[in-house]
Amino acid sequence: MPYIQSIIKSKVPLPVQSLLTEPEVADILKMSVRSVRNARMSGSLPHLRIGRLIRYRADDLDAFLGAASVAPDVLGAKRKRHSSRARPNPKIRPFSEQTR
């Protein structure tokens, strides 16, 4: 049984277990409601529109998580980290070294 469906079965009664609201999806995915809404608006998170209501299927959440998963590096090579510090520009000298 997929992960999302197992969570839903423990929290939601049987007849309504496949349709979720944005706050419920945010709670399950441990995301903010705004992030869920942004994923929906970008098209990466499928949804249902019933009149003015937005609902999500549990199967769609499982597919969303499957698409978001990242495979580990095959060789296990470490990625080069970029420093957050600004690198000094050799063409620019500090003010104290400048001559007038």
Salt bridges, closest charged atoms under 4 A:
GLU22 OE1 - ARG37 NH2 3.14
GLU22 OE2 - ARG40 NE 3.01
ASP27 OD2 - LYS11 NZ 3.46
ASP73 OD1 - ARG79 NH2 3.56
